[in-house]
Amino acid sequence: MKAITHDAFSLGVGLYLAYRVEQPPTLTFLLLVVWLAFATNEVIDILGHMTRGGRSVRSFWTHSVFTAPVWGIAVALASAYLLGAVVGQAMSISQGLFAGVIGVVFAFSHLLLDSLTEGGIYLGERRLALAHLRYDNYVLNGVFTALGVLLVFAALA
């Protein structure tokens, strides 16, 4: 999937969950969720591609159902700590836990989208592809980007 699709879908899922967990969410908490929507996907993609035979392929280290959640939690906890230091206000325990959970959710949303493409994801040492569509499929990317935007509107409604 294209990066913008990952980001839009994660942003929608994250904001929808944030507004369901905390009413109304604090600005600091919303900033963390928005940041994590982008940061988690970037870490998984930047660290998760290697070149094999002149082609970019996904790495087990970030595109596995076992390792991606670890990256999501790591990005979430580091981000929550740094944001707390910048704004001079530590996150509450419930917000810190939710940040870790949302990091895992973003990692799994990334894997869900990647599992629909021909490259698939790793389930153990084997690759799994739910569908074998191209990563640049306009219809698939459009549907998940639109779903992310709809989730943002649903969160704010």
DSSP file (Angstrom, degrees, kcal/mol; ACC not computed):
  #  RESIDUE AA STRUCTURE BP1 BP2  ACC     N-H-->O    O-->H-N    N-H-->O    O-->H-N    TCO  KAPPA ALPHA  PHI   PSI    X-CA   Y-CA   Z-CA
    1    1 A M              0   0    0      0, 0.0   135,-0.2     0, 0.0   134,-0.1   0.000 360.0 360.0 360.0 152.0    0.0    0.0    0.0
    2    2 A K    >>  -     0   0    0    133,-0.5     4,-1.8   135,-0.1     3,-0.6  -0.404 360.0-115.5 -72.0 152.1    1.1    3.6   -0.6
    3    3 A A  H 3> S+     0   0    0      1,-0.2     4,-2.6     2,-0.2     5,-0.2   0.862 113.8  56.7 -59.1 -39.3    2.3    5.5    2.5
    4    4 A I  H 3> S+     0   0    0      1,-0.2     4,-2.7     2,-0.2    -1,-0.2   0.852 105.5  52.2 -64.5 -32.2   -0.6    8.0    2.3
    5    5 A T  H <> S+     0   0    0     -3,-0.6     4,-2.5     2,-0.2     5,-0.3   0.933 110.1  47.8 -67.7 -45.4   -3.1    5.2    2.5
    6    6 A H  H  X S+     0   0    0     -4,-1.8     4,-2.5     1,-0.2     5,-0.2   0.937 115.2  46.3 -57.8 -46.9   -1.4    3.8    5.6
    7    7 A D  H  X S+     0   0    0     -4,-2.6     4,-2.7     2,-0.2    -2,-0.2   0.926 114.1  45.7 -64.7 -47.0   -1.3    7.3    7.2
    8    8 A A  H  X S+     0   0    0     -4,-2.7     4,-2.2     2,-0.2    -1,-0.2   0.914 115.4  46.9 -64.4 -43.4   -4.9    8.2    6.4
    9    9 A F  H  X S+     0   0    0     -4,-2.5     4,-2.4    -5,-0.2    -2,-0.2   0.934 114.9  45.9 -65.3 -45.9   -6.2    4.8    7.6
   10   10 A S  H  X S+     0   0    0     -4,-2.5     4,-3.1    -5,-0.3     5,-0.2   0.904 111.2  52.8 -63.7 -41.5   -4.2    4.9   10.8
   11   11 A L  H  X S+     0   0    0     -4,-2.7     4,-2.6    -5,-0.2     5,-0.3   0.924 111.0  46.8 -60.4 -44.6   -5.2    8.5   11.5
   12   12 A G  H  X S+     0   0    0     -4,-2.2     4,-2.2     2,-0.2    -2,-0.2   0.936 114.9  45.3 -62.8 -47.1   -8.9    7.6   11.1
   13   13 A V  H  X S+     0   0    0     -4,-2.4     4,-2.4     1,-0.2    -2,-0.2   0.930 115.0  48.7 -62.3 -45.8   -8.6    4.5   13.3
   14   14 A G  H  X S+     0   0    0     -4,-3.1     4,-2.7     2,-0.2    -2,-0.2   0.919 113.4  44.3 -63.3 -46.4   -6.6    6.4   16.0
   15   15 A L  H  X S+     0   0    0     -4,-2.6     4,-2.3    -5,-0.2    -1,-0.2   0.891 112.2  53.6 -67.1 -38.1   -8.8    9.4   16.2
   16   16 A Y  H  X S+     0   0    0     -4,-2.2     4,-0.8    -5,-0.3    -2,-0.2   0.942 113.8  42.1 -60.5 -46.2  -11.9    7.3   16.3
   17   17 A L  H >X S+     0   0    0     -4,-2.4     4,-1.8     1,-0.2     3,-0.5   0.898 111.3  55.9 -67.3 -40.2  -10.5    5.2   19.2
   18   18 A A  H 3X S+     0   0    0     -4,-2.7     4,-2.2     1,-0.3    -1,-0.2   0.899 108.2  47.5 -60.2 -41.6   -9.2    8.3   21.0
   19   19 A Y  H 3< S+     0   0    0     -4,-2.3    -1,-0.3     1,-0.2    -2,-0.2   0.692 112.5  50.2 -75.0 -17.2  -12.6   10.0   21.0
   20   20 A R  H << S+     0   0    0     -4,-0.8    -1,-0.2    -3,-0.5    -2,-0.2   0.736 114.4  43.5 -87.6 -25.1  -14.2    6.7   22.3
   21   21 A V  H  < S+     0   0    0     -4,-1.8     2,-0.4     1,-0.3    -2,-0.2   0.876 122.9  26.4 -87.2 -41.5  -11.7    6.3   25.1
   22   22 A E  S  < S-     0   0    0     -4,-2.2    -1,-0.3    -5,-0.2     0, 0.0  -0.982  77.8-133.1-131.5 122.2  -11.5    9.8   26.5
   23   23 A Q  S    S+     0   0    0     -2,-0.4    -4,-0.1     1,-0.4     3,-0.0  -0.964  96.8   4.9-117.2 120.2  -14.2   12.4   26.2
   24   24 A P  S    S-     0   0    0      0, 0.0    -1,-0.4     0, 0.0     2,-0.1   0.777  93.7-139.6 -80.0 150.1  -13.0   15.0   25.3
   25   25 A P        -     0   0    0      0, 0.0    -6,-0.1     0, 0.0    -2,-0.0  -0.420  24.2-111.0 -69.3 145.5   -9.4   14.0   24.6
   26   26 A T     >  -     0   0    0      1,-0.1     4,-2.4    -2,-0.1     5,-0.2  -0.326  23.8-114.4 -70.8 159.1   -6.8   16.5   25.7
   27   27 A L  H  > S+     0   0    0      1,-0.2     4,-2.7     2,-0.2     5,-0.2   0.894 117.5  53.0 -61.4 -40.9   -4.8   18.3   23.0
   28   28 A T  H  > S+     0   0    0      1,-0.2     4,-2.0     2,-0.2    -1,-0.2   0.916 109.6  48.5 -61.4 -42.9   -1.6   16.6   24.1
   29   29 A F  H  > S+     0   0    0      2,-0.2     4,-2.1     1,-0.2    -2,-0.2   0.903 111.7  49.0 -64.6 -42.4   -3.3   13.2   23.8
   30   30 A L  H  X S+     0   0    0     -4,-2.4     4,-2.7     2,-0.2     5,-0.2   0.903 109.2  52.9 -64.6 -41.0   -4.6   14.1   20.3
   31   31 A L  H  X S+     0   0    0     -4,-2.7     4,-2.7     1,-0.2    -1,-0.2   0.901 108.9  50.4 -60.1 -40.2   -1.2   15.3   19.2
   32   32 A L  H  X S+     0   0    0     -4,-2.0     4,-2.8     2,-0.2    -2,-0.2   0.924 110.8  48.0 -64.2 -44.3    0.3   12.0   20.4
   33   33 A V  H  X S+     0   0    0     -4,-2.1     4,-1.9     2,-0.2    -2,-0.2   0.925 113.9  46.7 -63.1 -44.8   -2.3    9.9   18.5
   34   34 A V  H  X S+     0   0    0     -4,-2.7     4,-1.2     2,-0.2    -2,-0.2   0.934 113.7  48.6 -63.5 -45.9   -1.8   12.0   15.3
   35   35 A W  H >X S+     0   0    0     -4,-2.7     4,-3.3    -5,-0.2     3,-0.6   0.930 111.1  50.1 -58.8 -46.4    2.0   11.7   15.6
   36   36 A L  H 3X S+     0   0    0     -4,-2.8     4,-2.1     1,-0.2     5,-0.4   0.824 100.9  63.5 -65.0 -31.4    1.8    8.0   16.2
   37   37 A A  H 3X S+     0   0    0     -4,-1.9     4,-0.6    -5,-0.2    -1,-0.2   0.888 117.3  29.1 -58.8 -37.8   -0.4    7.5   13.1
   38   38 A F  H <X S+     0   0    0     -4,-1.2     4,-2.2    -3,-0.6    -2,-0.2   0.895 120.3  51.8 -87.3 -46.0    2.5    8.8   11.0
   39   39 A A  H  X S+     0   0    0     -4,-3.3     4,-2.7     1,-0.2     5,-0.2   0.890 107.5  51.3 -64.4 -42.5    5.5    7.7   13.0
   40   40 A T  H  X S+     0   0    0     -4,-2.1     4,-2.2    -5,-0.2    -1,-0.2   0.932 112.9  45.7 -61.7 -45.4    4.5    4.0   13.4
   41   41 A N  H  X S+     0   0    0     -4,-0.6     4,-2.3    -5,-0.4    -1,-0.2   0.885 113.0  50.7 -65.2 -38.3    4.0    3.6    9.7
   42   42 A E  H  X S+     0   0    0     -4,-2.2     4,-3.5     2,-0.2     5,-0.3   0.925 110.1  48.6 -66.1 -44.4    7.2    5.4    8.9
   43   43 A V  H  X S+     0   0    0     -4,-2.7     4,-2.3     1,-0.2     5,-0.3   0.935 112.6  48.5 -61.6 -45.4    9.3    3.3   11.2
   44   44 A I  H  X S+     0   0    0     -4,-2.2     4,-0.7    -5,-0.2    -1,-0.2   0.907 118.6  39.8 -62.3 -41.0    7.8    0.1    9.9
   45   45 A D  H  < S+     0   0    0     -4,-2.3     4,-0.3     2,-0.2    -2,-0.2   0.909 116.9  46.6 -77.3 -41.4    8.3    1.1    6.3
   46   46 A I  H >< S+     0   0    0     -4,-3.5     3,-0.5     1,-0.2    -3,-0.2   0.938 124.7  32.1 -67.4 -45.4   11.8    2.7    6.7
   47   47 A L  H 3< S+     0   0    0     -4,-2.3    -1,-0.2    -5,-0.3    -2,-0.2   0.631 114.1  66.1 -82.4 -12.9   13.2   -0.1    8.7
   48   48 A G  T 3< S+     0   0    0     -4,-0.7    11,-2.8    -5,-0.3     2,-0.4   0.249  82.8  76.8-101.9  13.4   11.1   -2.7    7.0
   49   49 A H  E <   +A   58   0A   0     -3,-0.5     2,-0.3    -4,-0.3     9,-0.2  -0.980  48.1 172.4-126.2 136.3   12.4   -2.8    3.4
   50   50 A M  E     -A   57   0A   0      7,-2.7     7,-3.3    -2,-0.4     2,-0.5  -0.905  33.7-110.3-131.7 162.6   15.5   -4.4    2.1
   51   51 A T  E     +A   56   0A   0     -2,-0.3     2,-0.4     5,-0.2     5,-0.2  -0.830  34.0 173.8 -99.1 128.8   16.7   -4.9   -1.4
   52   52 A R  E >  S-A   55   0A   0      3,-3.1     3,-1.3    -2,-0.5    -2,-0.0  -0.968  73.8 -11.5-134.6 116.8   16.8   -8.5   -2.8
   53   53 A G  T 3  S-     0   0    0     -2,-0.4     3,-0.1     1,-0.3    -1,-0.1   0.829 129.0 -55.2  64.4  31.7   17.7   -9.1   -6.4
   54   54 A G  T 3  S+     0   0    0      1,-0.3     2,-0.4     0, 0.0    -1,-0.3   0.484 119.3 106.6  80.8   1.8   17.4   -5.4   -7.2
   55   55 A R  E <  S-A   52   0A   0     -3,-1.3    -3,-3.1    -5,-0.0     2,-0.5  -0.891  73.3-119.2-115.2 144.7   13.8   -5.3   -5.8
   56   56 A S  E     +A   51   0A   0     -2,-0.4     2,-0.3    -5,-0.2    -5,-0.2  -0.700  39.5 178.1 -79.9 126.3   12.6   -3.8   -2.6
   57   57 A V  E     -A   50   0A   0     -7,-3.3    -7,-2.7    -2,-0.5     2,-0.2  -0.917  32.0 -99.7-128.7 156.7   11.0   -6.5   -0.4
   58   58 A R  E     -A   49   0A   0     -2,-0.3     2,-0.3    -9,-0.2    -9,-0.2  -0.483  36.5-130.7 -76.3 144.3    9.5   -6.4    3.1
   59   59 A S    >>  -     0   0    0    -11,-2.8     4,-2.1    -2,-0.2     3,-1.0  -0.690   8.9-133.3 -96.4 146.6   11.6   -7.5    6.0
   60   60 A F  T 34 S+     0   0    0     -2,-0.3     4,-0.4     1,-0.2     7,-0.3   0.827 100.6  72.9 -60.0 -33.3   10.5  -10.0    8.6
   61   61 A W  T 34 S+     0   0    0      1,-0.2    -1,-0.2     2,-0.1   -13,-0.1   0.711 118.4  10.8 -63.4 -21.8   11.9   -7.6   11.3
   62   62 A T  T <4 S+     0   0    0     -3,-1.0    -1,-0.2   -14,-0.2    -2,-0.2   0.554 123.7  59.3-127.9 -16.8    9.0   -5.1   10.8
   63   63 A H  S  < S+     0   0    0     -4,-2.1    59,-3.2   -15,-0.1     2,-0.3  -0.083  80.5 103.5-109.6  34.6    6.4   -6.9    8.7
   64   64 A S  B  > S-b  122   0B   0     -4,-0.4     4,-2.5    57,-0.2    59,-0.2  -0.870  75.7-127.0-111.5 148.0    5.7   -9.9   10.9
   65   65 A V  T  4 S+     0   0    0     57,-2.0    58,-0.1    -2,-0.3    -1,-0.1   0.672 113.5  46.7 -65.9 -14.1    2.6  -10.3   13.1
   66   66 A F  T  4 S+     0   0    0     56,-0.2     4,-0.4    58,-0.1    -1,-0.2   0.779 119.4  34.1 -95.6 -32.1    5.1  -10.9   16.0
   67   67 A T  T  > S+     0   0    0     -7,-0.3     4,-1.8     2,-0.1     3,-0.4   0.801 103.8  67.9 -96.8 -31.2    7.6   -8.1   15.4
   68   68 A A  H  X S+     0   0    0     -4,-2.5     4,-2.4     1,-0.2     5,-0.2   0.899  98.5  52.9 -59.2 -42.5    5.4   -5.2   14.2
   69   69 A P  H  > S+     0   0    0      0, 0.0     4,-2.6     0, 0.0    -1,-0.2   0.866 105.6  55.5 -61.6 -32.7    3.5   -4.8   17.5
   70   70 A V  H  > S+     0   0    0     -3,-0.4     4,-2.5    -4,-0.4    -2,-0.2   0.923 108.8  46.8 -63.4 -43.6    6.9   -4.5   19.3
   71   71 A W  H  X S+     0   0    0     -4,-1.8     4,-2.7     2,-0.2     5,-0.2   0.903 111.1  52.7 -63.4 -40.8    7.8   -1.6   16.9
   72   72 A G  H  X S+     0   0    0     -4,-2.4     4,-2.2     1,-0.2    -2,-0.2   0.920 111.7  44.8 -60.8 -44.6    4.4    0.0   17.5
   73   73 A I  H  X S+     0   0    0     -4,-2.6     4,-2.9     2,-0.2     5,-0.3   0.916 112.9  51.4 -65.8 -43.4    4.9   -0.2   21.3
   74   74 A A  H  X S+     0   0    0     -4,-2.5     4,-2.2     1,-0.2     5,-0.2   0.927 112.5  45.0 -60.9 -46.0    8.4    1.1   21.1
   75   75 A V  H  X S+     0   0    0     -4,-2.7     4,-2.3     1,-0.2    -1,-0.2   0.908 114.8  49.7 -64.1 -41.4    7.5    4.1   19.0
   76   76 A A  H  X S+     0   0    0     -4,-2.2     4,-2.7    -5,-0.2    -2,-0.2   0.927 113.0  44.0 -65.2 -46.4    4.5    4.8   21.2
   77   77 A L  H  X S+     0   0    0     -4,-2.9     4,-2.2     2,-0.2    -1,-0.2   0.909 115.5  47.6 -68.6 -41.0    6.4    4.7   24.5
   78   78 A A  H  X S+     0   0    0     -4,-2.2     4,-2.5    -5,-0.3    -1,-0.2   0.917 114.9  47.1 -63.9 -41.9    9.3    6.8   23.2
   79   79 A S  H  X S+     0   0    0     -4,-2.3     4,-2.9    -5,-0.2     5,-0.2   0.908 111.2  50.2 -67.1 -42.4    6.9    9.3   21.7
   80   80 A A  H  X S+     0   0    0     -4,-2.7     4,-2.2     2,-0.2    11,-0.2   0.907 112.8  47.5 -63.0 -41.5    4.8    9.6   24.8
   81   81 A Y  H  X S+     0   0    0     -4,-2.2     4,-2.0    -5,-0.2    -2,-0.2   0.946 114.9  44.6 -63.9 -48.7    7.9   10.1   26.9
   82   82 A L  H  X S+     0   0    0     -4,-2.5     4,-2.3     2,-0.2    -2,-0.2   0.896 113.1  50.4 -65.3 -40.6    9.3   12.8   24.6
   83   83 A L  H  X S+     0   0    0     -4,-2.9     4,-2.6     1,-0.2     6,-0.3   0.912 109.8  51.4 -63.6 -41.6    6.0   14.6   24.2
   84   84 A G  H  X>S+     0   0    0     -4,-2.2     5,-1.3    -5,-0.2     4,-0.9   0.889 111.0  48.1 -60.9 -39.2    5.6   14.7   28.0
   85   85 A A  H  <5S+     0   0    0     -4,-2.0    -2,-0.2     3,-0.2    -1,-0.2   0.882 112.6  48.7 -68.6 -38.8    9.1   16.1   28.3
   86   86 A V  H  <5S+     0   0    0     -4,-2.3    -2,-0.2     1,-0.2    -1,-0.2   0.928 118.8  36.6 -68.5 -45.9    8.5   18.8   25.6
   87   87 A V  H  <5S-     0   0    0     -4,-2.6    -1,-0.2     2,-0.2    -2,-0.2   0.546 106.3-124.8 -87.2  -6.0    5.1   20.0   27.0
   88   88 A G  T  <5S+     0   0    0     -4,-0.9     2,-0.4    -5,-0.2    -3,-0.2   0.759  78.5 103.8  72.4  24.0    6.2   19.6   30.6
   89   89 A Q      < -     0   0    0     -5,-1.3    -2,-0.2    -6,-0.3    -1,-0.2  -0.945  65.0-137.6-142.6 116.8    3.3   17.3   31.5
   90   90 A A        -     0   0    0     -2,-0.4     2,-0.1     1,-0.1    -9,-0.1  -0.409  28.8-107.5 -72.0 148.4    3.6   13.6   31.9
   91   91 A M        -     0   0    0    -11,-0.2    -1,-0.1     1,-0.1     2,-0.0  -0.424  36.2-109.3 -69.2 149.0    0.9   11.4   30.4
   92   92 A S     >  -     0   0    0      1,-0.1     4,-2.6    -2,-0.1     5,-0.2  -0.327  31.8-106.1 -70.2 165.1   -1.5    9.8   32.8
   93   93 A I  H  > S+     0   0    0      1,-0.2     4,-2.6     2,-0.2     5,-0.2   0.908 122.3  50.4 -61.1 -41.8   -1.1    6.0   33.3
   94   94 A S  H  > S+     0   0    0      1,-0.2     4,-2.3     2,-0.2    -1,-0.2   0.888 111.5  48.0 -65.8 -37.5   -4.3    5.4   31.3
   95   95 A Q  H  > S+     0   0    0      2,-0.2     4,-2.4     1,-0.2    -2,-0.2   0.892 111.6  50.4 -69.4 -38.3   -3.0    7.7   28.4
   96   96 A G  H  X S+     0   0    0     -4,-2.6     4,-1.9     2,-0.2    -2,-0.2   0.906 112.0  47.4 -63.9 -42.2    0.3    5.9   28.5
   97   97 A L  H  X S+     0   0    0     -4,-2.6     4,-2.4     2,-0.2    -2,-0.2   0.913 111.9  50.0 -64.3 -42.2   -1.4    2.5   28.3
   98   98 A F  H  X S+     0   0    0     -4,-2.3     4,-3.2     1,-0.2     5,-0.2   0.883 106.7  55.7 -65.0 -36.2   -3.6    3.7   25.5
   99   99 A A  H  X S+     0   0    0     -4,-2.4     4,-2.1     2,-0.2    -1,-0.2   0.927 109.3  46.9 -60.5 -43.9   -0.5    5.0   23.6
  100  100 A G  H  X S+     0   0    0     -4,-1.9     4,-1.7     2,-0.2    -2,-0.2   0.914 113.9  47.8 -62.7 -42.9    1.0    1.6   23.8
  101  101 A V  H  X S+     0   0    0     -4,-2.4     4,-2.6     1,-0.2    -2,-0.2   0.914 111.3  49.9 -64.2 -42.9   -2.3    0.0   22.6
  102  102 A I  H  X S+     0   0    0     -4,-3.2     4,-2.8     1,-0.2    -1,-0.2   0.855 106.3  56.4 -67.9 -33.0   -2.7    2.5   19.8
  103  103 A G  H  X S+     0   0    0     -4,-2.1     4,-1.9    -5,-0.2    -1,-0.2   0.907 110.1  45.4 -61.1 -41.1    0.9    1.7   18.7
  104  104 A V  H  X S+     0   0    0     -4,-1.7     4,-2.6     2,-0.2    -2,-0.2   0.911 112.1  51.4 -66.9 -43.2    0.0   -1.9   18.4
  105  105 A V  H  X S+     0   0    0     -4,-2.6     4,-2.4     1,-0.2    -2,-0.2   0.916 110.6  48.6 -60.8 -43.0   -3.3   -1.0   16.6
  106  106 A F  H  X S+     0   0    0     -4,-2.8     4,-2.1     2,-0.2    -1,-0.2   0.891 110.6  51.4 -65.3 -38.4   -1.3    1.1   14.1
  107  107 A A  H  X S+     0   0    0     -4,-1.9     4,-2.1     1,-0.2    -2,-0.2   0.929 113.1  44.7 -63.6 -44.0    1.2   -1.7   13.6
  108  108 A F  H  X S+     0   0    0     -4,-2.6     4,-2.5     2,-0.2    -2,-0.2   0.834 110.1  54.3 -71.0 -31.3   -1.6   -4.2   12.9
  109  109 A S  H  X S+     0   0    0     -4,-2.4     4,-2.1    -5,-0.2    -1,-0.2   0.889 108.4  50.7 -67.2 -36.1   -3.5   -1.7   10.6
  110  110 A H  H  X S+     0   0    0     -4,-2.1     4,-2.4     1,-0.2    -2,-0.2   0.936 112.1  46.6 -62.4 -46.4   -0.2   -1.4    8.6
  111  111 A L  H  X S+     0   0    0     -4,-2.1     4,-2.3     2,-0.2    -2,-0.2   0.873 108.0  56.6 -65.4 -37.3    0.0   -5.2    8.4
  112  112 A L  H  X S+     0   0    0     -4,-2.5     4,-0.6     2,-0.2    -1,-0.2   0.950 110.9  43.3 -58.3 -48.9   -3.7   -5.5    7.4
  113  113 A L  H >< S+     0   0    0     -4,-2.1     3,-1.1     1,-0.2     4,-0.2   0.915 114.9  49.1 -65.1 -42.5   -3.2   -3.2    4.4
  114  114 A D  H >< S+     0   0    0     -4,-2.4     3,-1.4     1,-0.2     6,-0.7   0.807 102.0  63.5 -67.7 -28.0    0.1   -4.9    3.4
  115  115 A S  H 3< S+     0   0    0     -4,-2.3    15,-2.2     1,-0.3    16,-1.4   0.690  95.2  61.2 -69.8 -15.9   -1.5   -8.3    3.7
  116  116 A L  T << S+     0   0    0     -3,-1.1    17,-1.8    -4,-0.6    -1,-0.3   0.550  95.5  78.7 -84.6  -7.5   -3.8   -7.3    0.8
  117  117 A T  B X  S-d  133   0C   0     -3,-1.4     3,-0.8    -4,-0.2    14,-0.3  -0.517  94.9-105.4-100.3 168.5   -0.9   -6.8   -1.5
  118  118 A E  T 3  S+     0   0    0     15,-2.4    16,-0.1     1,-0.2    -1,-0.1   0.744 117.4  58.9 -65.1 -24.0    1.2   -9.3   -3.5
  119  119 A G  T 3  S-     0   0    0     14,-0.3    -1,-0.2    -5,-0.1     9,-0.1   0.796  88.0-177.9 -75.7 -28.2    4.1   -8.9   -1.1
  120  120 A G    <   -     0   0    0     -3,-0.8     2,-0.2    -6,-0.7     9,-0.2  -0.062  23.7 -86.8  64.1-165.7    2.1   -9.9    1.9
  121  121 A I  E     - C   0 128B   0      7,-2.5     7,-3.3    -6,-0.2     2,-0.5  -0.783  39.7 -92.5-133.2 175.0    3.3  -10.1    5.5
  122  122 A Y  E     -bC  64 127B   0    -59,-3.2   -57,-2.0    -2,-0.2     2,-0.5  -0.823  25.8-176.9 -99.9 131.9    5.1  -12.6    7.6
  123  123 A L  E >  S- C   0 126B   0      3,-3.3     3,-1.4    -2,-0.5     2,-0.4  -0.906  78.9 -46.0-119.6  97.2    3.3  -15.1    9.8
  124  124 A G  T 3  S-     0   0    0     -2,-0.5   -58,-0.1     1,-0.2   -59,-0.1  -0.654 121.2 -28.4  70.9-131.0    6.2  -16.8   11.5
  125  125 A E  T 3  S+     0   0    0     -2,-0.4     2,-0.3    -3,-0.1    -1,-0.2   0.486 124.8  85.2 -94.2  -3.8    8.7  -17.6    8.7
  126  126 A R  E <  S-C  123   0B   0     -3,-1.4    -3,-3.3     1,-0.0     2,-0.3  -0.709  77.5-121.1-101.1 149.7    6.1  -17.9    6.0
  127  127 A R  E     -C  122   0B   0     -2,-0.3     2,-0.4    -5,-0.2    -5,-0.2  -0.633  23.6-161.9 -85.1 146.2    4.6  -15.1    4.0
  128  128 A L  E     +C  121   0B   0     -7,-3.3    -7,-2.5    -2,-0.3     2,-0.4  -0.996  10.9 178.3-130.7 127.0    0.8  -14.5    4.1
  129  129 A A        -     0   0    0     -2,-0.4   -13,-0.2    -9,-0.2   -14,-0.1  -0.975  14.1-167.7-129.0 117.6   -1.1  -12.5    1.5
  130  130 A L  S    S+     0   0    0    -15,-2.2     2,-0.3    -2,-0.4   -14,-0.2   0.822  85.5   7.2 -71.4 -30.7   -4.9  -12.3    1.9
  131  131 A A  S    S-     0   0    0    -16,-1.4   -11,-0.2   -14,-0.3    -1,-0.1  -0.929  70.4-133.3-141.4 163.5   -5.1  -10.9   -1.6
  132  132 A H        +     0   0    0     -2,-0.3   -15,-0.2    -3,-0.1   -14,-0.2  -0.339  51.7 143.1-118.7  51.3   -2.5  -10.5   -4.3
  133  133 A L  B     -d  117   0C   0    -17,-1.8   -15,-2.4     1,-0.1   -14,-0.3  -0.536  56.8 -98.2 -88.7 156.5   -3.1   -7.0   -5.4
  134  134 A R    >   -     0   0    0    -17,-0.2     3,-1.6    -2,-0.2    -1,-0.1  -0.438  26.8-123.7 -71.6 148.2   -0.4   -4.5   -6.4
  135  135 A Y  T 3  S+     0   0    0      1,-0.3  -133,-0.5  -134,-0.1    -1,-0.1   0.769 112.1  52.2 -64.2 -24.4    0.7   -2.1   -3.7
  136  136 A D  T 3  S+     0   0    0   -135,-0.2     2,-0.5     4,-0.0    -1,-0.3   0.032  73.0 143.3-101.7  26.8   -0.2    0.8   -6.1
  137  137 A N    <>  -     0   0    0     -3,-1.6     4,-2.6     1,-0.2     5,-0.3  -0.558  41.1-153.7 -67.3 114.8   -3.7   -0.4   -6.8
  138  138 A Y  H  > S+     0   0    0     -2,-0.5     4,-2.4     1,-0.2    -1,-0.2   0.861  89.7  49.8 -63.5 -38.0   -5.7    2.9   -7.1
  139  139 A V  H  > S+     0   0    0      2,-0.2     4,-2.6     1,-0.2    -1,-0.2   0.955 113.6  44.5 -67.1 -49.5   -9.1    1.4   -6.1
  140  140 A L  H  > S+     0   0    0      1,-0.2     4,-2.1     2,-0.2     5,-0.2   0.931 116.5  46.0 -61.6 -46.9   -7.7   -0.4   -3.0
  141  141 A N  H  X S+     0   0    0     -4,-2.6     4,-2.2     1,-0.2    -1,-0.2   0.902 113.4  50.6 -62.3 -40.7   -5.7    2.6   -1.9
  142  142 A G  H  X S+     0   0    0     -4,-2.4     4,-2.5    -5,-0.3    -2,-0.2   0.899 108.9  51.0 -64.5 -41.1   -8.7    4.9   -2.5
  143  143 A V  H  X S+     0   0    0     -4,-2.6     4,-2.3     1,-0.2    -2,-0.2   0.934 114.6  41.9 -63.5 -46.9  -11.1    2.7   -0.5
  144  144 A F  H  X S+     0   0    0     -4,-2.1     4,-1.9     2,-0.2    -1,-0.2   0.823 114.2  51.3 -74.6 -29.9   -8.8    2.6    2.5
  145  145 A T  H  X S+     0   0    0     -4,-2.2     4,-2.2    -5,-0.2    -2,-0.2   0.929 112.5  47.0 -67.0 -44.4   -7.9    6.3    2.3
  146  146 A A  H  X S+     0   0    0     -4,-2.5     4,-2.8     1,-0.2    -2,-0.2   0.893 109.9  53.4 -63.0 -40.8  -11.6    7.1    2.1
  147  147 A L  H  X S+     0   0    0     -4,-2.3     4,-2.2     1,-0.2    -1,-0.2   0.905 108.3  50.5 -61.7 -40.9  -12.3    4.8    5.1
  148  148 A G  H  X S+     0   0    0     -4,-1.9     4,-1.7     2,-0.2    -2,-0.2   0.915 111.1  47.9 -61.4 -43.8   -9.7    6.6    7.1
  149  149 A V  H  X S+     0   0    0     -4,-2.2     4,-2.1     1,-0.2    -2,-0.2   0.906 110.8  51.6 -64.9 -41.3  -11.2   10.0    6.3
  150  150 A L  H  X S+     0   0    0     -4,-2.8     4,-2.6     1,-0.2    -1,-0.2   0.886 107.6  52.7 -62.5 -38.3  -14.7    8.7    7.2
  151  151 A L  H  X S+     0   0    0     -4,-2.2     4,-2.2     2,-0.2    -1,-0.2   0.859 106.3  53.7 -65.7 -34.8  -13.4    7.5   10.5
  152  152 A V  H  X S+     0   0    0     -4,-1.7     4,-1.9     2,-0.2    -2,-0.2   0.947 111.6  44.9 -62.7 -47.0  -12.0   10.9   11.2
  153  153 A F  H  X S+     0   0    0     -4,-2.1     4,-1.1     1,-0.2    -2,-0.2   0.888 112.1  52.2 -63.9 -38.5  -15.4   12.4   10.6
  154  154 A A  H  < S+     0   0    0     -4,-2.6    -1,-0.2     1,-0.2    -2,-0.2   0.865 108.6  51.5 -64.6 -35.8  -17.1    9.7   12.7
  155  155 A A  H  < S+     0   0    0     -4,-2.2    -1,-0.2     1,-0.2    -2,-0.2   0.898 113.3  43.8 -65.9 -40.4  -14.7   10.5   15.5
  156  156 A L  H  <        0   0    0     -4,-1.9    -1,-0.2     1,-0.2    -2,-0.2   0.607 360.0 360.0 -82.9 -12.3  -15.5   14.2   15.4
  157  157 A A     <        0   0    0     -4,-1.1    -1,-0.2    -5,-0.2    -2,-0.1   0.474 360.0 360.0 -77.0 360.0  -19.2   13.7   15.1
